[in-house]
Every structure is written in C-alpha cells, then in structure tokens.
Amino acid sequence: MRKRKKETKILHDWESVDLGRNIPDALPIYPSTAFSIDDLDHLEKMETGHTANFQYARSNTPNHTALSGALATAEEGEAAVVCSAGMAAIYAAVTSAVKPGDHVIVSDYIYSETLNLFLDYFPDMGITCDLVDLDNEKSYLEAFQPNTRLVVTEILTNPTLQVIDVPYVVQEAHRRDALVMVDNTFTTPVLINPITLGVDIVVHSCTKFINGHNDATGGVIVGKNDFIQKVKERIVIYGSFLSPHDAWMIHRSMKTMGLRVTRQCENAWALAKYLQQHPQVRKVFYPGLTGHLGHDRASRMLTGGFGGILSFDLGDEKETIQQFIRSLKTIRFVPTLGGVKTTLSYPAVWGSVLSLPPGVKETIGITDGLLRLSVGIEHIDDLIGDIEDAFSDLSS
Ligand SMILES: Cc1ncc(COP(=O)(O)O)c(C=O)c1O
C-alpha cells in the first residue's frame, strides 16, 4: 500500500480496533450513520437477506437489531421493530394495518394522546374511528361496521385502571376479520404477553417501564414477521428512527425490567392498601385491591403483580391538591410513568386531556381530585412516610 500522510492516517486508521481474542461484555453503541460495504457481491448478499444488513443507520444498526430482538423475545412475538417514541410506534402500526376507507374501534379509556391521534389526525387520512367502552358488550358489538379492520386498546387504562377483557375483545374482532392492537405500556411484558392471548399487534412506549429510568425515549411494535417488515419499511421512510444511543440505553435497562417491575408492583400494592384505609382519600383505583371492579379479571390475565400505577381521589378542592403536591419530599410531581423513582401526576390538566372533545375527560374518569402515582423501587416505608407527612400537613 502507498505510504499515506498524517491527515489521511488520522481519518482512516483508527475507525476499528483489533480486539484480539477479547469480546466486549456489553454491546457497544454504534453511532455510525453508515456502514462500509466490501463490494457489489456483499451488497447483493445483504439485499437478498444472506448476511447481516447494515448500510444506513435510519434503516438499521446493531443496536436496533439487539433491542428489537430482545423485545420480540420479551413479548413472545415473531418479530419487532423499534422507533423514536411510543406515539411513533402507534402511528406506524395503525398506518400499516389499515388504509383510507377503513374503520377502527378504539377503547375510550386509552391514553389521551392516542385518542388525539384517532380523533384529530386519522380522519383527515380517510380512516374513521369510533370511541367505544369495550367493557360494554352491546356498545362493542354494535360498533363493528363492514369496513372495521382494527380494534385498539390498552389493558389497564389510564388513569382509572379499568381492566379490559382482552380474550373477549380478540374473539369478537377476529370473528369479524378485524385485527387487535394492544398498547402494553402499563402492563409490561413482565405481567402479560398479549400475543399469547391472540392479539395481533403489540405496541409500547419504551420510554416508560421498559427503559424505566426516565432518560430515553422510544417505541416498539411487535407482531408477525410479514407485518413487522411492512411497519419497518414505513419507519424508514417516515424517518421515525430511534437513535442508537437510546436503543442502547433501553436495551441495557431491559436487563433489569423483571426485577424493577416486580418491586414496583409490590410497592404499588402496599401503597394502594395504605391509601384505601386513609380517611383523607375518597377513592383508590388499583386492580390489585379486591374491591376494584376489574380485580378478578386482572387476577386471571396478569401474572406476577397488578402493575406499578395507581390513582386516588382527594376530593375536588384545588387547594388540597396543591398543598399535597407541595408537601411531598420524596415523591416528585413529574408528568411521566414507569421510572425507578416514584412520581406523581395530575391528569385533569394534562395538555392532551385539555384538548379532548367535551365530555371525553369525564367519560374516562378524570376528575379534579384525581392524582396518579407511578410507583418506583424505593423502600416502601419512605413512600408511605412521605405521603403520611403530606397528609399531616393537610390537616394542620
Ligand atoms: C399508554 C401510553 N402509550 C403511549 C404513550 C406515548 O409514548 P411516548 O411518550 O414514548 O411517545 C404513552 C405516554 O405517556 C402512554 O402512557
């Protein structure tokens, strides 16, 4: 080889390092936006699926392959594809499953920004939607139209933790040739794998329990090979690509997901029991409580716990809510969920809730006194103590 000058050597000589026999114990982050290709034979092998296919990062990187593989395994699905956020996952999945002229049945208790997508954006694309209480058999069955191609739901609804009967929803949808898509963000693959109940498409906001540390945003779609291939093509074209750094963070965090979620469920259950007996609390919404309407259904469908989210009603005095939030020292007022630290949010003023059509906020059970806790992995005594102190401040 011709002897090269210093500038050229700096550019070219250290892009890869000889690792000898050493294999890194953790997968490296591959921030490279493109990968070099040996020659035309190599290119053809990649294009025909005969060798690993890494060309351009918007399409795939080793970090995407690793995270998608781990999530498909966690959800017991054939394949998975990751993307930039939970909302991107929902958008890509729906636009791959239906076309203009199709109709979608959407659970009316679903995450408010998902509702926004179905009410304000999909109709402009010729996709019509009906919000339906899936727990009301008559409303559900009457909502089917000849062009209904998809039913969309969560399992534990936000923020009142209704429990949807997934096997029943699937049975009736499949009878009418419609697919079922479940947003499993709240329930996590630790507590339930909807695909094993017949669900066709599972989506997650990986920003929540899957990553669990409130430091990376991502989404995933899990399903059959052919469907995921279709979604993948759309994600590449839409450019809703997950950064390799976030893919790496989420993949790393998934390794402790089982431990975290188990502890979050234990803490949530203990807090729900504590709040339920407290005279300053009007009502607690947690499916682990025997008095909760969905308790039996949740006991049948979920394994290993009832989730890390609970809501409770402190009454409609805004000043009470204000003082309670201000008095908490360990639990912080943060508008997200699923992290290792316990956080509190106030659904009545979520931006996405304020933009819902009149009446929907009340239908989905969001009152002015409702607070939602996303329970973390702290020592339970510190969580109960923090709330106890805030209640004492309210009565003083
Ligand atoms: C149930 C559920 N699905 C989807 C999303 C959207 O996820 P992301 O914020 O990652 O886009 C959220 C966000 O809060 C959510 O709670």
Ligand as a Chemical Component Dictionary entry (heavy atoms), coordinates in Angstrom:
data_LIG
# 
_chem_comp.id                   LIG 
_chem_comp.type                 NON-POLYMER 
_chem_comp.pdbx_formal_charge   0 
_chem_comp.three_letter_code    LIG 
# 
loop_
_chem_comp_atom.comp_id 
_chem_comp_atom.atom_id 
_chem_comp_atom.alt_atom_id 
_chem_comp_atom.type_symbol 
_chem_comp_atom.charge 
_chem_comp_atom.model_Cartn_x 
_chem_comp_atom.model_Cartn_y 
_chem_comp_atom.model_Cartn_z 
_chem_comp_atom.pdbx_ordinal 
LIG C1 C1 C 0 -50.051 4.105 27.467 1  
LIG C2 C2 C 0 -49.177 5.017 26.660 2  
LIG N1 N1 N 0 -48.983 4.754 25.367 3  
LIG C3 C3 C 0 -48.203 5.545 24.599 4  
LIG C4 C4 C 0 -47.597 6.672 25.112 5  
LIG C5 C5 C 0 -46.736 7.537 24.231 6  
LIG O1 O1 O 0 -45.400 7.249 24.451 7  
LIG P1 P1 P 0 -44.179 8.247 24.101 8  
LIG O2 O2 O 0 -44.244 9.372 25.050 9  
LIG O3 O3 O 0 -42.955 7.383 24.214 10 
LIG O4 O4 O 0 -44.423 8.698 22.682 11 
LIG C6 C6 C 0 -47.764 6.973 26.474 12 
LIG C7 C7 C 0 -47.121 8.178 27.048 13 
LIG O5 O5 O 0 -47.365 8.561 28.164 14 
LIG C8 C8 C 0 -48.583 6.126 27.264 15 
LIG O6 O6 O 0 -48.793 6.380 28.572 16 
# 
loop_
_chem_comp_bond.comp_id 
_chem_comp_bond.atom_id_1 
_chem_comp_bond.atom_id_2 
_chem_comp_bond.value_order 
_chem_comp_bond.pdbx_ordinal 
LIG C1 C2 SING 1  
LIG C2 N1 SING 2  
LIG C2 C8 DOUB 3  
LIG N1 C3 DOUB 4  
LIG C3 C4 SING 5  
LIG C4 C5 SING 6  
LIG C4 C6 DOUB 7  
LIG C5 O1 SING 8  
LIG O1 P1 SING 9  
LIG P1 O2 DOUB 10 
LIG P1 O3 SING 11 
LIG P1 O4 SING 12 
LIG C6 C7 SING 13 
LIG C6 C8 SING 14 
LIG C7 O5 DOUB 15 
LIG C8 O6 SING 16 
# 
